[in-house]
Amino acid sequence: MIKPVFTEKSTRLAKEGKYTFLVGVGDTKSGLKVLISRLFDVHVKTIKTLKTGGEVKRNNRGQNVSRFSTKKAIVTLKKGEKIDLFEEKKKK
């Protein structure tokens, strides 16, 4: 599972050649490198991953609701390559 992340920070990083994706918790860096290079036809230079732990919160009825843990991958590409998903269209 790979899902792009579109936030202010991720779009700013995309201009530098670093793209952010939500990935499966069990995915490895080497597996992600192969998958991203095949999907987008690019050369991956490095991958940094970070996990966010799940948490338990209370909703308005006082019931406990659990959120699952997630994992993000920040992918750096070789110079001059880009992924078209993250490109902003210019306004006229």
N, CA, C and O atoms as a GROMACS GRO file, in nm:
protein
  368
    1MET      N    1   0.084  -0.118   0.000
    1MET     CA    2   0.000   0.000   0.000
    1MET      C    3   0.088   0.124   0.000
    1MET      O    4   0.173   0.140   0.088
    2ILE      N    5   0.070   0.210  -0.096
    2ILE     CA    6   0.140   0.337  -0.101
    2ILE      C    7   0.037   0.446  -0.130
    2ILE      O    8  -0.040   0.437  -0.226
    3LYS      N    9   0.037   0.549  -0.045
    3LYS     CA   10  -0.057   0.659  -0.062
    3LYS      C   11   0.021   0.790  -0.046
    3LYS      O   12   0.085   0.810   0.057
    4PRO      N   13   0.016   0.879  -0.144
    4PRO     CA   14   0.090   1.005  -0.131
    4PRO      C   15   0.030   1.095  -0.023
    4PRO      O   16  -0.091   1.094   0.001
    5VAL      N   17   0.116   1.173   0.041
    5VAL     CA   18   0.074   1.266   0.146
    5VAL      C   19   0.083   1.408   0.089
    5VAL      O   20   0.189   1.450   0.043
    6PHE      N   21  -0.029   1.482   0.093
    6PHE     CA   22  -0.034   1.619   0.042
    6PHE      C   23  -0.058   1.715   0.157
    6PHE      O   24  -0.172   1.743   0.193
    7THR      N   25   0.049   1.766   0.214
    7THR     CA   26   0.042   1.868   0.317
    7THR      C   27   0.131   1.984   0.273
    7THR      O   28   0.201   1.973   0.172
    8GLU      N   29   0.129   2.093   0.348
    8GLU     CA   30   0.215   2.206   0.313
    8GLU      C   31   0.362   2.166   0.316
    8GLU      O   32   0.439   2.203   0.228
    9LYS      N   33   0.398   2.090   0.418
    9LYS     CA   34   0.537   2.048   0.431
    9LYS      C   35   0.578   1.952   0.319
    9LYS      O   36   0.687   1.965   0.263
   10SER      N   37   0.491   1.857   0.286
   10SER     CA   38   0.527   1.760   0.182
   10SER      C   39   0.536   1.824   0.044
   10SER      O   40   0.619   1.782  -0.038
   11THR      N   41   0.454   1.924   0.016
   11THR     CA   42   0.465   1.992  -0.114
   11THR      C   43   0.590   2.079  -0.120
   11THR      O   44   0.649   2.096  -0.227
   12ARG      N   45   0.631   2.133  -0.006
   12ARG     CA   46   0.756   2.210  -0.002
   12ARG      C   47   0.875   2.116  -0.023
   12ARG      O   48   0.969   2.150  -0.094
   13LEU      N   49   0.871   1.998   0.039
   13LEU     CA   50   0.978   1.900   0.021
   13LEU      C   51   0.980   1.845  -0.122
   13LEU      O   52   1.087   1.811  -0.173
   14ALA      N   53   0.864   1.838  -0.186
   14ALA     CA   54   0.857   1.786  -0.322
   14ALA      C   55   0.933   1.876  -0.419
   14ALA      O   56   0.987   1.828  -0.519
   15LYS      N   57   0.939   2.004  -0.390
   15LYS     CA   58   1.015   2.096  -0.475
   15LYS      C   59   1.165   2.069  -0.464
   15LYS      O   60   1.241   2.103  -0.554
   16GLU      N   61   1.207   2.008  -0.353
   16GLU     CA   62   1.348   1.974  -0.331
   16GLU      C   63   1.382   1.832  -0.380
   16GLU      O   64   1.497   1.789  -0.372
   17GLY      N   65   1.281   1.761  -0.430
   17GLY     CA   66   1.305   1.624  -0.478
   17GLY      C   67   1.282   1.518  -0.373
   17GLY      O   68   1.328   1.405  -0.389
   18LYS      N   69   1.210   1.552  -0.264
   18LYS     CA   70   1.179   1.457  -0.158
   18LYS      C   71   1.028   1.440  -0.152
   18LYS      O   72   0.955   1.538  -0.132
   19TYR      N   73   0.980   1.316  -0.169
   19TYR     CA   74   0.837   1.289  -0.178
   19TYR      C   75   0.793   1.204  -0.061
   19TYR      O   76   0.863   1.110  -0.022
   20THR      N   77   0.676   1.235  -0.004
   20THR     CA   78   0.627   1.169   0.117
   20THR      C   79   0.510   1.078   0.082
   20THR      O   80   0.419   1.117   0.010
   21PHE      N   81   0.515   0.955   0.136
   21PHE     CA   82   0.410   0.855   0.115
   21PHE      C   83   0.373   0.790   0.246
   21PHE      O   84   0.457   0.773   0.334
   22LEU      N   85   0.245   0.753   0.260
   22LEU     CA   86   0.202   0.665   0.367
   22LEU      C   87   0.218   0.523   0.316
   22LEU      O   88   0.172   0.490   0.207
   23VAL      N   89   0.284   0.438   0.394
   23VAL     CA   90   0.310   0.302   0.351
   23VAL      C   91   0.263   0.205   0.458
   23VAL      O   92   0.226   0.246   0.568
   24GLY      N   93   0.264   0.077   0.427
   24GLY     CA   94   0.226  -0.024   0.524
   24GLY      C   95   0.327  -0.033   0.637
   24GLY      O   96   0.446  -0.008   0.616
   25VAL      N   97   0.281  -0.067   0.756
   25VAL     CA   98   0.368  -0.071   0.874
   25VAL      C   99   0.479  -0.176   0.857
   25VAL      O  100   0.590  -0.157   0.908
   26GLY      N  101   0.452  -0.284   0.787
   26GLY     CA  102   0.550  -0.390   0.772
   26GLY      C  103   0.641  -0.376   0.651
   26GLY      O  104   0.726  -0.462   0.628
   27ASP      N  105   0.624  -0.270   0.572
   27ASP     CA  106   0.707  -0.251   0.452
   27ASP      C  107   0.850  -0.216   0.489
   27ASP      O  108   0.874  -0.142   0.585
   28THR      N  109   0.945  -0.270   0.413
   28THR     CA  110   1.086  -0.242   0.436
   28THR      C  111   1.136  -0.137   0.338
   28THR      O  112   1.073  -0.112   0.236
   29LYS      N  113   1.249  -0.076   0.370
   29LYS     CA  114   1.306   0.026   0.282
   29LYS      C  115   1.345  -0.032   0.147
   29LYS      O  116   1.320   0.029   0.043
   30SER      N  117   1.404  -0.150   0.147
   30SER     CA  118   1.446  -0.210   0.019
   30SER      C  119   1.325  -0.246  -0.066
   30SER      O  120   1.328  -0.229  -0.188
   31GLY      N  121   1.219  -0.296  -0.004
   31GLY     CA  122   1.097  -0.326  -0.078
   31GLY      C  123   1.031  -0.202  -0.134
   31GLY      O  124   0.981  -0.202  -0.246
   32LEU      N  125   1.031  -0.094  -0.054
   32LEU     CA  126   0.973   0.033  -0.098
   32LEU      C  127   1.053   0.092  -0.213
   32LEU      O  128   0.996   0.151  -0.306
   33LYS      N  129   1.185   0.078  -0.208
   33LYS     CA  130   1.270   0.132  -0.314
   33LYS      C  131   1.237   0.067  -0.447
   33LYS      O  132   1.227   0.136  -0.549
   34VAL      N  133   1.222  -0.064  -0.447
   34VAL     CA  134   1.189  -0.136  -0.571
   34VAL      C  135   1.049  -0.098  -0.619
   34VAL      O  136   1.029  -0.074  -0.738
   35LEU      N  137   0.953  -0.093  -0.528
   35LEU     CA  138   0.815  -0.063  -0.563
   35LEU      C  139   0.799   0.077  -0.621
   35LEU      O  140   0.731   0.094  -0.723
   36ILE      N  141   0.860   0.177  -0.558
   36ILE     CA  142   0.847   0.315  -0.605
   36ILE      C  143   0.918   0.333  -0.739
   36ILE      O  144   0.868   0.403  -0.826
   37SER      N  145   1.034   0.270  -0.754
   37SER     CA  146   1.105   0.285  -0.881
   37SER      C  147   1.028   0.220  -0.996
   37SER      O  148   1.034   0.268  -1.109
   38ARG      N  149   0.955   0.112  -0.969
   38ARG     CA  150   0.874   0.048  -1.073
   38ARG      C  151   0.746   0.128  -1.102
   38ARG      O  152   0.709   0.145  -1.218
   39LEU      N  153   0.680   0.176  -0.998
   39LEU     CA  154   0.554   0.247  -1.016
   39LEU      C  155   0.572   0.378  -1.092
   39LEU      O  156   0.494   0.408  -1.183
   40PHE      N  157   0.672   0.455  -1.056
   40PHE     CA  158   0.686   0.589  -1.110
   40PHE      C  159   0.801   0.602  -1.211
   40PHE      O  160   0.824   0.710  -1.265
   41ASP      N  161   0.872   0.493  -1.237
   41ASP     CA  162   0.983   0.490  -1.334
   41ASP      C  163   1.088   0.596  -1.301
   41ASP      O  164   1.124   0.678  -1.386
   42VAL      N  165   1.137   0.593  -1.176
   42VAL     CA  166   1.239   0.686  -1.128
   42VAL      C  167   1.350   0.607  -1.058
   42VAL      O  168   1.335   0.487  -1.033
   43HIS      N  169   1.460   0.674  -1.028
   43HIS     CA  170   1.570   0.614  -0.955
   43HIS      C  171   1.570   0.669  -0.812
   43HIS      O  172   1.589   0.789  -0.791
   44VAL      N  173   1.549   0.582  -0.716
   44VAL     CA  174   1.541   0.623  -0.575
   44VAL      C  175   1.682   0.630  -0.518
   44VAL      O  176   1.759   0.534  -0.530
   45LYS      N  177   1.715   0.743  -0.456
   45LYS     CA  178   1.847   0.761  -0.396
   45LYS      C  179   1.846   0.712  -0.251
   45LYS      O  180   1.925   0.625  -0.215
   46THR      N  181   1.757   0.768  -0.168
   46THR     CA  182   1.747   0.726  -0.028
   46THR      C  183   1.601   0.722   0.015
   46THR      O  184   1.514   0.784  -0.047
   47ILE      N  185   1.576   0.650   0.123
   47ILE     CA  186   1.443   0.645   0.184
   47ILE      C  187   1.459   0.660   0.335
   47ILE      O  188   1.539   0.590   0.397
   48LYS      N  189   1.382   0.751   0.393
   48LYS     CA  190   1.377   0.766   0.538
   48LYS      C  191   1.236   0.729   0.581
   48LYS      O  192   1.138   0.775   0.522
   49THR      N  193   1.225   0.645   0.684
   49THR     CA  194   1.094   0.604   0.731
   49THR      C  195   1.076   0.648   0.876
   49THR      O  196   1.172   0.661   0.951
   50LEU      N  197   0.949   0.672   0.914
   50LEU     CA  198   0.916   0.703   1.051
   50LEU      C  199   0.780   0.646   1.086
   50LEU      O  200   0.685   0.653   1.007
   51LYS      N  201   0.771   0.589   1.204
   51LYS     CA  202   0.646   0.529   1.250
   51LYS      C  203   0.578   0.622   1.349
   51LYS      O  204   0.643   0.688   1.429
   52THR      N  205   0.445   0.625   1.342
   52THR     CA  206   0.366   0.694   1.443
   52THR      C  207   0.286   0.588   1.516
   52THR      O  208   0.218   0.507   1.454
   53GLY      N  209   0.294   0.588   1.646
   53GLY     CA  210   0.227   0.487   1.725
   53GLY      C  211   0.078   0.507   1.728
   53GLY      O  212   0.028   0.619   1.715
   54GLY      N  213   0.006   0.398   1.746
   54GLY     CA  214  -0.138   0.408   1.760
   54GLY      C  215  -0.174   0.474   1.892
   54GLY      O  216  -0.092   0.478   1.984
   55GLU      N  217  -0.294   0.525   1.902
   55GLU     CA  218  -0.336   0.593   2.023
   55GLU      C  219  -0.481   0.563   2.053
   55GLU      O  220  -0.558   0.526   1.964
   56VAL      N  221  -0.518   0.579   2.180
   56VAL     CA  222  -0.656   0.557   2.223
   56VAL      C  223  -0.711   0.691   2.270
   56VAL      O  224  -0.652   0.758   2.355
   57LYS      N  225  -0.825   0.729   2.213
   57LYS     CA  226  -0.889   0.855   2.250
   57LYS      C  227  -1.034   0.828   2.289
   57LYS      O  228  -1.088   0.720   2.262
   58ARG      N  229  -1.096   0.924   2.351
   58ARG     CA  230  -1.237   0.913   2.387
   58ARG      C  231  -1.319   0.999   2.292
   58ARG      O  232  -1.281   1.112   2.260
   59ASN      N  233  -1.432   0.946   2.247
   59ASN     CA  234  -1.518   1.024   2.160
   59ASN      C  235  -1.620   1.101   2.246
   59ASN      O  236  -1.610   1.100   2.368
   60ASN      N  237  -1.717   1.167   2.182
   60ASN     CA  238  -1.810   1.252   2.256
   60ASN      C  239  -1.906   1.172   2.344
   60ASN      O  240  -1.970   1.230   2.432
   61ARG      N  241  -1.918   1.043   2.323
   61ARG     CA  242  -2.002   0.958   2.410
   61ARG      C  243  -1.924   0.900   2.527
   61ARG      O  244  -1.982   0.834   2.613
   62GLY      N  245  -1.794   0.923   2.530
   62GLY     CA  246  -1.711   0.870   2.638
   62GLY      C  247  -1.655   0.732   2.608
   62GLY      O  248  -1.595   0.670   2.696
   63GLN      N  249  -1.674   0.684   2.487
   63GLN     CA  250  -1.622   0.552   2.450
   63GLN      C  251  -1.478   0.564   2.402
   63GLN      O  252  -1.440   0.664   2.342
   64ASN      N  253  -1.399   0.460   2.429
   64ASN     CA  254  -1.261   0.459   2.382
   64ASN      C  255  -1.258   0.420   2.234
   64ASN      O  256  -1.320   0.323   2.193
   65VAL      N  257  -1.185   0.499   2.156
   65VAL     CA  258  -1.170   0.473   2.013
   65VAL      C  259  -1.020   0.464   1.986
   65VAL      O  260  -0.944   0.552   2.025
   66SER      N  261  -0.977   0.356   1.919
   66SER     CA  262  -0.834   0.340   1.894
   66SER      C  263  -0.801   0.377   1.751
   66SER      O  264  -0.876   0.346   1.658
   67ARG      N  265  -0.688   0.443   1.733
   67ARG     CA  266  -0.635   0.476   1.602
   67ARG      C  267  -0.515   0.386   1.580
   67ARG      O  268  -0.436   0.363   1.671
   68PHE      N  269  -0.503   0.334   1.460
   68PHE     CA  270  -0.396   0.240   1.430
   68PHE      C  271  -0.264   0.314   1.404
   68PHE      O  272  -0.263   0.432   1.369
   69SER      N  273  -0.154   0.242   1.421
   69SER     CA  274  -0.024   0.301   1.393
   69SER      C  275  -0.003   0.310   1.242
   69SER      O  276  -0.057   0.229   1.167
   70THR      N  277   0.075   0.408   1.199
   70THR     CA  278   0.102   0.428   1.057
   70THR      C  279   0.252   0.443   1.036
   70THR      O  280   0.329   0.456   1.132
   71LYS      N  281   0.292   0.442   0.910
   71LYS     CA  282   0.432   0.458   0.876
   71LYS      C  283   0.443   0.549   0.754
   71LYS      O  284   0.369   0.532   0.657
   72LYS      N  285   0.535   0.646   0.760
   72LYS     CA  286   0.559   0.737   0.649
   72LYS      C  287   0.696   0.706   0.590
   72LYS      O  288   0.788   0.664   0.660
   73ALA      N  289   0.708   0.729   0.460
   73ALA     CA  290   0.837   0.715   0.393
   73ALA      C  291   0.864   0.843   0.316
   73ALA      O  292   0.782   0.889   0.237
   74ILE      N  293   0.981   0.902   0.340
   74ILE     CA  294   1.024   1.020   0.265
   74ILE      C  295   1.130   0.973   0.166
   74ILE      O  296   1.238   0.929   0.206
   75VAL      N  297   1.098   0.982   0.038
   75VAL     CA  298   1.179   0.927  -0.069
   75VAL      C  299   1.254   1.039  -0.139
   75VAL      O  300   1.194   1.137  -0.184
   76THR      N  301   1.386   1.025  -0.150
   76THR     CA  302   1.469   1.120  -0.222
   76THR      C  303   1.507   1.058  -0.356
   76THR      O  304   1.555   0.945  -0.362
   77LEU      N  305   1.486   1.133  -0.463
   77LEU     CA  306   1.516   1.085  -0.597
   77LEU      C  307   1.648   1.142  -0.647
   77LEU      O  308   1.701   1.238  -0.590
   78LYS      N  309   1.701   1.082  -0.753
   78LYS     CA  310   1.821   1.135  -0.816
   78LYS      C  311   1.792   1.273  -0.873
   78LYS      O  312   1.677   1.305  -0.903
   79LYS      N  313   1.895   1.352  -0.887
   79LYS     CA  314   1.880   1.490  -0.932
   79LYS      C  315   1.819   1.495  -1.072
   79LYS      O  316   1.859   1.421  -1.161
   80GLY      N  317   1.721   1.583  -1.089
   80GLY     CA  318   1.657   1.601  -1.219
   80GLY      C  319   1.533   1.515  -1.240
   80GLY      O  320   1.462   1.536  -1.338
   81GLU      N  321   1.505   1.420  -1.152
   81GLU     CA  322   1.386   1.336  -1.166
   81GLU      C  323   1.276   1.387  -1.076
   81GLU      O  324   1.303   1.446  -0.971
   82LYS      N  325   1.150   1.365  -1.116
   82LYS     CA  326   1.037   1.406  -1.034
   82LYS      C  327   0.920   1.313  -1.054
   82LYS      O  328   0.913   1.239  -1.152
   83ILE      N  329   0.827   1.318  -0.960
   83ILE     CA  330   0.703   1.241  -0.967
   83ILE      C  331   0.591   1.340  -0.996
   83ILE      O  332   0.575   1.438  -0.924
   84ASP      N  333   0.515   1.313  -1.101
   84ASP     CA  334   0.414   1.409  -1.148
   84ASP      C  335   0.297   1.427  -1.052
   84ASP      O  336   0.227   1.528  -1.062
   85LEU      N  337   0.273   1.335  -0.961
   85LEU     CA  338   0.162   1.349  -0.866
   85LEU      C  339   0.175   1.474  -0.780
   85LEU      O  340   0.075   1.536  -0.743
   86PHE      N  341   0.298   1.511  -0.748
   86PHE     CA  342   0.320   1.619  -0.654
   86PHE      C  343   0.339   1.755  -0.720
   86PHE      O  344   0.357   1.855  -0.650
   87GLU      N  345   0.334   1.761  -0.851
   87GLU     CA  346   0.355   1.888  -0.920
   87GLU      C  347   0.232   1.977  -0.910
   87GLU      O  348   0.120   1.931  -0.927
   88GLU      N  349   0.254   2.105  -0.880
   88GLU     CA  350   0.146   2.202  -0.871
   88GLU      C  351   0.121   2.263  -1.008
   88GLU      O  352   0.214   2.292  -1.083
   89LYS      N  353  -0.004   2.283  -1.039
   89LYS     CA  354  -0.040   2.348  -1.165
   89LYS      C  355  -0.043   2.498  -1.142
   89LYS      O  356  -0.094   2.546  -1.040
   90LYS      N  357   0.011   2.573  -1.237
   90LYS     CA  358   0.015   2.718  -1.223
   90LYS      C  359  -0.121   2.778  -1.258
   90LYS      O  360  -0.188   2.734  -1.351
   91LYS      N  361  -0.159   2.878  -1.179
   91LYS     CA  362  -0.286   2.946  -1.202
   91LYS      C  363  -0.267   3.053  -1.308
   91LYS      O  364  -0.162   3.118  -1.314
   92LYS      N  365  -0.369   3.072  -1.392
   92LYS     CA  366  -0.362   3.174  -1.496
   92LYS      C  367  -0.422   3.304  -1.451
   92LYS      O  368  -0.425   3.401  -1.526
   0.00000   0.00000   0.00000
